[in-house]
């Protein structure tokens, strides 16, 4: 899918069990001048551990997401456990939603809110994880013309989350974890560089 030169982008990444390894693999090689904010949600893990690991391994600054935090290009925001993170305009909103999915933070809610506020500039990624969180959100991303990437289920330690999207949403690409960062860079570009169309 060709992206517009003037399109504002966001990258949202969801995972669960087995997701930390591919997450670090993807985030460790993105350039420091990436032309999009990144928001990551992994449920079933400890936020402190996730933030520490990503701070140590990622090539970009890592912040624990806070309510009202502005989204910044080239900065990774880590969704906290036990509550939901959604995108509202160009800021993050955190909170508990009684009618939301049992997964906290919900990948579906993160993807849906990104699609609502960034439209076709949304680039969503699902990595290893159990069950099917992210599938409904992937459909919302596609409905607005965004791009959906998934880790190859055969490579994932827990293939259910990416396999569910392959089954129900027909992602734009099914990739090995080591190839996802390159595709993200192709889609959103780097600040100061013009992407080929």
C-alpha positions in Angstrom: 0.0 0.0 0.0 1.4 3.4 -1.0 1.4 6.0 1.7 0.9 9.7 1.1 3.9 12.0 1.6 1.9 14.2 3.8 0.2 11.5 5.8 0.7 11.6 9.6 1.4 8.1 10.9 1.3 6.2 14.1 2.6 2.7 14.8 0.7 0.6 17.3 2.0 -2.8 18.3 0.1 -5.5 20.3 1.3 -8.8 21.8 0.7 -11.2 24.7 2.5 -14.4 25.7 5.8 -14.8 23.9 5.6 -11.2 22.6 8.6 -9.6 24.4 11.3 -11.3 22.2 9.9 -10.2 18.8 9.0 -6.8 20.3 12.6 -6.2 21.3 13.7 -7.5 17.9 11.6 -5.0 16.1 12.2 -2.0 18.3 16.0 -2.5 18.6 16.7 -1.6 14.9 14.3 1.3 14.1 16.1 4.6 13.4 16.2 7.3 16.1 14.5 9.7 13.6 11.5 7.5 12.8 8.7 9.7 11.5 5.9 8.3 13.8 5.1 7.7 17.5 5.0 4.1 18.6 2.5 2.8 21.2 3.0 -0.8 22.5 0.6 -3.0 24.5 1.5 -6.4 25.9 -0.9 -8.0 28.3 0.0 -10.8 30.7 3.4 -9.3 31.6 4.9 -6.9 34.1 5.0 -3.3 33.0 8.2 -2.6 34.9 10.0 -5.5 33.2 8.7 -4.6 29.8 9.7 -0.9 30.1 13.1 -1.8 31.5 13.8 -4.4 28.7 12.7 -2.0 26.0 14.7 0.9 27.5 17.8 -1.3 27.4 17.3 -2.7 23.9 15.3 -0.2 21.9 17.0 2.3 19.6 14.3 5.0 20.5 13.4 6.7 23.8 11.0 4.6 25.9 8.3 6.1 28.2 5.7 4.6 30.4 2.4 5.8 29.1 0.6 8.3 31.3 -2.8 9.9 31.0 -2.6 13.0 28.8 0.8 12.2 27.5 1.5 13.8 24.1 2.4 11.4 21.3 5.9 12.2 19.9 7.5 11.0 16.7 10.3 8.7 17.4 9.2 7.9 21.0 7.9 4.6 22.2 5.0 4.7 24.8 4.5 1.5 26.8 0.9 0.9 27.9 0.6 0.0 31.6 -1.0 -3.2 32.7 -4.3 -3.3 34.6 -5.9 -0.5 32.6 -6.6 0.5 29.0 -4.7 2.9 26.9 -6.5 4.7 24.0 -5.5 7.4 21.6 -7.5 10.6 21.7 -6.4 13.3 19.2 -2.6 13.3 19.6 -2.5 12.3 23.3 -2.8 9.1 25.3 -5.7 8.5 27.6 -5.5 5.8 30.3 -8.3 4.4 32.5 -10.4 1.5 33.4 -13.5 0.9 31.2 -16.1 -1.4 32.8 -17.5 -2.5 29.4 -14.2 -3.1 27.7 -12.6 -6.4 26.8 -11.1 -8.6 29.5 -7.6 -8.0 28.2 -5.9 -5.1 29.9 -4.5 -3.2 28.1 -6.7 -4.1 25.3 -5.0 -4.3 21.9 -8.4 -4.0 20.2 -9.1 -0.7 22.0 -5.7 0.7 21.2 -6.0 -0.2 17.5 -9.5 1.1 17.2 -8.6 4.4 18.8 -5.6 4.8 16.6 -7.7 4.1 13.5 -10.2 6.7 14.6 -7.7 9.5 15.1 -5.0 8.7 12.5 -7.1 7.0 9.8 -5.1 5.7 6.9 -1.9 6.7 8.7 -2.3 3.9 11.2 0.2 1.1 11.0 -0.7 -1.8 13.3 1.4 -4.9 14.2 0.4 -8.0 16.1 3.1 -10.3 17.5 3.0 -13.6 19.5 0.1 -14.0 21.9 -2.7 -16.3 23.0 -6.4 -16.0 22.0 -7.6 -13.2 19.6 -7.1 -9.8 21.1 -6.3 -7.4 18.2 -8.5 -9.1 15.6 -11.4 -6.6 15.9 -9.0 -3.7 16.1 -7.3 -4.9 12.9 -10.6 -4.8 11.1 -11.0 -1.2 12.3 -7.6 -0.3 11.0 -8.4 -1.8 7.6 -11.7 -0.1 7.4 -10.0 3.4 7.5 -7.3 2.3 5.0 -4.5 1.6 7.5 -1.9 -1.1 7.3 -1.9 -4.3 9.3 1.2 -6.4 9.7 1.5 -9.7 11.7 4.3 -11.9 12.8 4.3 -15.2 11.0 2.3 -17.6 13.2 4.7 -20.4 12.4 7.5 -18.3 14.0 5.6 -17.0 17.0 6.0 -18.9 20.3 2.2 -18.4 20.8 0.6 -18.2 17.4 -3.1 -17.6 18.3 -3.1 -13.7 18.1 -1.4 -13.4 14.7 -3.2 -16.5 13.4 -6.6 -15.0 14.3 -5.8 -11.9 12.2 -4.6 -14.0 9.3 -7.9 -16.0 9.5 -10.3 -13.1 10.0 -8.7 -9.9 8.5 -6.2 -10.8 5.8 -3.3 -8.7 6.9 -1.2 -6.6 4.4 1.8 -8.7 5.3 2.8 -11.8 7.3 6.4 -11.4 8.2 9.3 -12.8 10.3 9.9 -10.6 13.3 13.3 -9.6 11.8 11.6 -8.2 8.7 8.9 -6.1 10.5 11.1 -3.1 11.3 12.2 -2.7 7.7 8.6 -2.7 6.6 7.6 -0.2 9.3 10.4 2.2 8.1 9.2 1.8 4.5 5.7 2.7 5.5 6.3 5.7 7.8 9.8 7.0 6.8 12.3 9.0 8.7 12.2 12.6 9.5 14.2 14.5 6.9 13.9 11.8 4.3 11.3 11.7 1.5 9.7 8.3 1.0 9.4 6.9 -2.5 5.7 6.5 -3.6 
